Amino acid sequence: AIPGNIPSASIPATLKMLEAIRDGRCGSPPSPTCIVSFSGGKDSFATLHLATMVWGSANVHCYNQYIVKDLECELSEFRKVERRYGITVRRFPHPALQSALRSGQLQPVPTAFRRKMQYADVYELARDITGSDWILFGHRADESLQRRAMVKSSHGIIPHLRKAYPLWNWKSGDVFHFLKQCGIPAPEQ
């Protein structure tokens, strides 16, 4: 086991967790579709692949949050994902974009907004557009103390918020090994 009472990563256990979400065995109704929050990094690639293994590509939605809308280095990765899985990566503004505009970091004159945009706003937008309830994130407990606290107590599933962290107990090496095993090239950084 990983120090701190976090069980070691296991692909079968992760798939079992996702199947419980899909089948409604985790304290919420069955979820015939899911949403993957996709950053373009290795963890979100692994999360997306696991989601397609459980739900099938036709039942997986995907979104990305941008600071700069049409960066080619990001778009090229998203096109690869769209071709591989036959899905569309929807693009939504990141809450930090509003903060940058409000402070004048990305423009000469700050923009006034009525209220501060929250991550929850992005989640509800993704849910409204896709009609899906559950959002899967690629966060891992070993990334930071904040993430560790967020995912450890829930063991990766937060039913009342309809959020899950399938890689919650994976290490970086586990993710690279999984991607290699599945024939998924590591994303370009």
QUIVEN-V915035 format. One record per residue. N is the residue number from 1. PHI is phi in radians with two decimals (* if undefined). PSI is psi in whole degrees, 0 to 359 (* if undefined). Layout:
<<N;PHI;PSI> <N;PHI;PSI>>
This chain:
<<1;*;154> <2;-1.29;140> <3;-0.93;143> <4;1.63;19> <5;1.07;31> <6;-1.78;122> <7;-1.11;153> <8;-1.13;154> <9;-1.12;145> <10;-2.61;124> <11;-1.07;313> <12;-1.03;320> <13;-1.17;322> <14;-1.16;316> <15;-1.10;322> <16;-1.09;319> <17;-1.07;314> <18;-1.15;322> <19;-1.12;324> <20;-1.11;321> <21;-1.14;310> <22;-1.00;317> <23;-1.55;358> <24;1.35;30> <25;-1.82;28> <26;-2.31;28> <27;1.55;16> <28;-2.56;164> <29;-1.09;160> <30;-0.95;149> <31;-2.17;98> <32;-1.22;347> <33;-2.41;167> <34;-2.53;168> <35;-2.13;137> <36;-1.96;125> <37;-1.37;113> <38;-2.00;112> <39;-1.55;338> <40;1.74;358> <41;-1.56;176> <42;-1.06;322> <43;-1.17;320> <44;-1.27;329> <45;-1.08;314> <46;-1.12;317> <47;-1.09;316> <48;-1.08;316> <49;-1.12;317> <50;-1.06;318> <51;-1.07;318> <52;-1.21;332> <53;-1.15;326> <54;-1.60;315> <55;-1.69;338> <56;1.48;146> <57;-0.98;324> <58;-1.15;342> <59;-1.94;14> <60;-2.01;127> <61;-1.84;158> <62;-2.52;138> <63;-2.40;159> <64;-2.31;148> <65;-1.89;127> <66;-1.91;152> <67;-1.73;313> <68;-1.97;122> <69;-1.05;309> <70;-2.08;52> <71;-1.27;122> <72;-1.06;325> <73;-1.10;329> <74;-1.42;315> <75;-1.05;325> <76;-1.13;322> <77;-1.16;319> <78;-1.16;322> <79;-1.08;320> <80;-1.06;316> <81;-1.11;315> <82;-1.08;319> <83;-1.18;315> <84;-1.09;316> <85;-1.83;352> <86;1.18;35> <87;-2.13;171> <88;-1.94;130> <89;-1.59;107> <90;-1.33;147> <91;-2.04;125> <92;-2.15;150> <93;-1.16;139> <94;-1.35;143> <95;-0.95;330> <96;-1.16;336> <97;-1.10;315> <98;-1.07;320> <99;-1.08;319> <100;-1.16;320> <101;-1.20;322> <102;-1.13;323> <103;-1.51;351> <104;1.47;16> <105;-1.23;328> <106;-1.86;5> <107;-2.75;160> <108;-1.21;329> <109;-2.06;127> <110;-1.04;150> <111;-1.75;135> <112;-1.58;133> <113;-2.09;148> <114;-1.14;321> <115;-2.56;161> <116;-1.37;132> <117;-1.28;135> <118;-1.97;161> <119;-1.03;323> <120;-1.01;329> <121;-1.13;319> <122;-1.16;318> <123;-1.06;316> <124;-1.19;325> <125;-1.07;313> <126;-1.06;318> <127;-1.14;318> <128;-1.12;317> <129;-1.22;321> <130;-1.62;337> <131;1.33;11> <132;-1.80;152> <133;-1.70;314> <134;-1.49;135> <135;-2.01;130> <136;-1.84;135> <137;-2.09;153> <138;-1.62;18> <139;-1.15;141> <140;-2.13;147> <141;-1.11;331> <142;-1.44;3> <143;-1.35;323> <144;-2.88;164> <145;-1.11;323> <146;-1.11;313> <147;-1.14;322> <148;-1.03;312> <149;-1.12;323> <150;-1.18;318> <151;-1.76;338> <152;-1.13;313> <153;-1.17;334> <154;-1.62;351> <155;0.91;35> <156;1.58;355> <157;-2.24;129> <158;-2.15;86> <159;-1.01;318> <160;-1.20;339> <161;-1.74;354> <162;0.95;48> <163;-2.24;145> <164;-2.48;152> <165;-2.20;81> <166;-1.01;332> <167;-1.69;18> <168;-0.91;325> <169;-1.91;14> <170;-1.50;153> <171;-1.74;165> <172;-0.97;317> <173;-1.09;325> <174;-1.08;319> <175;-1.16;312> <176;-1.05;319> <177;-1.09;316> <178;-1.08;314> <179;-1.06;316> <180;-1.11;316> <181;-1.05;326> <182;-1.59;359> <183;1.28;28> <184;-1.78;117> <185;-1.13;141> <186;-1.05;141> <187;-1.13;149> <188;-1.28;139> <189;-1.75;*>>
